[in-house]
Amino acid sequence: MRSPGPDDEDTVWPEDTVSFEDTVPFEDTVRFATDGVVCLRQVIDRHWIEQLRIGVERNLAQPSDRSRLWHRDGDGRTSSYDSQVWQQIPEYRRFVFESPMAAIAGRLLGATAVNFFFDAIFVRSAGSRFRTPFHQDEPYWSVEGFDTCSAWMPLVPVERKSALEFVRGSHRWTTRFRQTNFGAMTGDERDQVDFGLDAEPFPDIEGQRRRYDIVSWDMEPGDVAAFNARIIHGGSGNLAPDRELRVFNTQWLGDDVRVVFRPEGMDPDHSAAMTAAGLRPGDRIGTDLYPEVWRRPTVAG
Ligand SMILES: O=C(O)CCC(=O)C(=O)O
């Protein structure tokens, strides 16, 4: 990471980043732009996976007040979620600031600068069949913009049938859909969203799977499914009886993203934290809560 320079506006991608371009080849940046998702293979090394596993254990032992039980089946198998704990979990914090993830997001987004938005974990006990309803992320967020990159990283091997699924290219659809109210699953009043009857009913992806171009992958720890927050995604779960799933997810914001407070409700709702940090609707994201972690290197000379 380098500090911002006065001539950042005129920079081009420098020739001295060959190894970085090898990590994220040009074809993957094109795929990310056109499909809205790309599976990057083995871009996060073992050391980070070990750290994040320790972090998830710590997180599960000390859940935040944003942790939620999404589902518990009749046999006690659970699917749960927590988020925005990077300031409490040292392994997450180190990953945010020191891992290659911010630079990977910057490369995929073709960004001048990348800010960290928030972390999330998705933890399913062995054999959990619960699948996350299909949805788009951006309509729930306290920001808006096209230049977003979420990084879904399994910390254990996951079969394709249990991995997150994406409707290829749907990040460019312009319809405003009525999104799932995850608050109805958690029962927590802080999670409620209501997109109203003016919004289009959400497409029945699960019921008409053959009509949609759905992609997912067998994934290993170290692989990253990087996706635009506008893409329709869901699934995951559907686990074999002996397979659990632990996923660490980070969200990264690029150049066109601005703060927005939505009358439909937000999930997770950052509006109070943003307001306390001095951020207002229309602002570029920033402050210590949403730090700039990566800036495109300037070309020397
Ligand atoms: O892993 C899951 O079940 C859900 C993931 C998801 O919706 C997300 O990362 O935005």
PDBQT file of the ligand as one rigid body, heavy atoms in Angstrom, charges set to zero:
ROOT
HETATM    1  O1  LIG A 401     -22.832 -17.929   2.598  1.00  0.00    +0.000 OA
HETATM    2  C1  LIG A 401     -24.016 -17.675   2.616  1.00  0.00    +0.000 C 
HETATM    3  O2  LIG A 401     -24.864 -18.499   2.932  1.00  0.00    +0.000 OA
HETATM    4  C2  LIG A 401     -24.517 -16.307   2.254  1.00  0.00    +0.000 C 
HETATM    5  C3  LIG A 401     -23.480 -15.420   1.690  1.00  0.00    +0.000 C 
HETATM    6  C4  LIG A 401     -24.010 -14.113   1.198  1.00  0.00    +0.000 C 
HETATM    7  O3  LIG A 401     -25.172 -13.926   0.964  1.00  0.00    +0.000 OA
HETATM    8  C5  LIG A 401     -23.049 -13.037   0.988  1.00  0.00    +0.000 C 
HETATM    9  O4  LIG A 401     -21.852 -13.249   1.181  1.00  0.00    +0.000 OA
HETATM   10  O5  LIG A 401     -23.481 -11.923   0.615  1.00  0.00    +0.000 OA
ENDROOT
TORSDOF 0
